[in-house]
Amino acid sequence: MVLSVGGMAFLRLDILPVAGAIGQEIIDVVAVLTIARAAWPPKELTDI
């Protein structure tokens, strides 16, 4: 979340807008992959 807000601030300040937009897209892809990984059940259930 902090990375996303930082990317938006970077874009808002017009500091290298293209790099900021690409960075924001990378952050979004990582967030979606993290959510997808959390949704998959684990291969092994342990009680440790």
VOBA-1610 file (N, C-alpha, C; in pm, whole numbers, padded with zeros to 5 digits, always signed):
BEGIN
Met+00083-00118+00000Met+00000+00000+00000Met+00087+00125+00000Val+00193+00121+00080Val+00283+00236+00086Val+00351+00257-00048Leu+00391+00148-00113Leu+00454+00161-00245Leu+00357+00221-00347Ser+00233+00181-00340Ser+00133+00234-00432Ser+00112+00383-00412Val+00101+00426-00287Val+00083+00569-00258Val+00207+00646-00300Gly+00324+00590-00277Gly+00448+00655-00320Gly+00454+00669-00471Gly+00411+00566-00543Gly+00408+00574-00689Gly+00312+00681-00739Met+00198+00693-00672Met+00102+00797-00711Met+00157+00936-00683Ala+00226+00953-00572Ala+00288+01082-00540Ala+00396+01115-00641Phe+00472+01015-00681Phe+00577+01033-00781Phe+00517+01083-00913Leu+00403+01023-00951Leu+00334+01066-01073Leu+00278+01207-01058Arg+00223+01237-00942Arg+00158+01366-00920Arg+00259+01481-00927Leu+00380+01456-00884Leu+00483+01559-00885Leu+00549+01575-01022Asp+00506+01495-01119Asp+00559+01498-01256Asp+00710+01476-01262Ile+00759+01392-01174Ile+00900+01354-01178Ile+00907+01225-01261Leu+00958+01237-01380Leu+00966+01123-01472Leu+00833+01048-01479Pro+00730+01109-01537Pro+00597+01049-01536Pro+00589+00910-01600Val+00667+00886-01703Val+00662+00755-01768Val+00719+00649-01674Ala+00830+00678-01610Ala+00890+00583-01517Ala+00796+00561-01398Gly+00730+00665-01353Gly+00635+00651-01243Gly+00517+00563-01281Ala+00469+00579-01405Ala+00357+00498-01451Ala+00397+00352-01464Ile+00514+00327-01515Ile+00562+00189-01528Ile+00582+00129-01389Gly+00638+00206-01299Gly+00656+00159-01162Gly+00524+00126-01095Gln+00423+00210-01119Gln+00291+00186-01061Gln+00230+00057-01117Glu+00249+00032-01245Glu+00198-00092-01304Glu+00268-00214-01245Ile+00397-00204-01222Ile+00471-00315-01162Ile+00419-00341-01021Ile+00396-00234-00945Ile+00342-00248-00809Ile+00205-00316-00815Asp+00122-00277-00911Asp-00011-00336-00924Asp-00003-00485-00957Val+00087-00523-01047Val+00102-00664-01084Val+00149-00745-00963Val+00245-00692-00888Val+00294-00763-00770Val+00181-00779-00668Ala+00098-00677-00651Ala-00014-00686-00556Ala-00113-00793-00600Val-00145-00799-00728Val-00239-00900-00777Val-00181-01040-00761Leu-00053-01058-00790Leu+00009-01189-00775Leu+00014-01231-00628Thr+00035-01137-00539Thr+00036-01168-00396Thr-00102-01212-00349Ile-00205-01143-00397Ile-00342-01181-00362Ile-00374-01320-00417Ala-00334-01346-00540Ala-00360-01477-00600Ala-00287-01587-00524Arg-00163-01560-00482Arg-00087-01659-00406Arg-00153-01688-00273Ala-00207-01587-00210Ala-00273-01605-00080Ala-00404-01682-00095Ala-00466-01676-00211Ala-00594-01744-00233Ala-00577-01894-00257Trp-00458-01937-00303Trp-00436-02079-00329Trp-00415-02152-00198Pro-00473-02271-00186Pro-00451-02348-00062Pro-00307-02398-00057Pro-00252-02411+00063Pro-00113-02462+00074Pro-00106-02608+00033Lys+00013-02651-00010Lys+00030-02790-00052Lys+00022-02885+00067Glu+00067-02839+00182Glu+00068-02925+00299Glu+00017-02845+00419Leu-00075-02905+00489Leu-00127-02841+00611Leu-00051-02896+00731Thr+00004-02807+00810Thr+00076-02852+00930Thr+00012-02791+01053Asp+00045-02846+01166Asp-00013-02801+01291Asp+00096-02746+01384Ile+00200-02696+01324Ile+00316-02650+01403Ile+00291-02512+01456
//
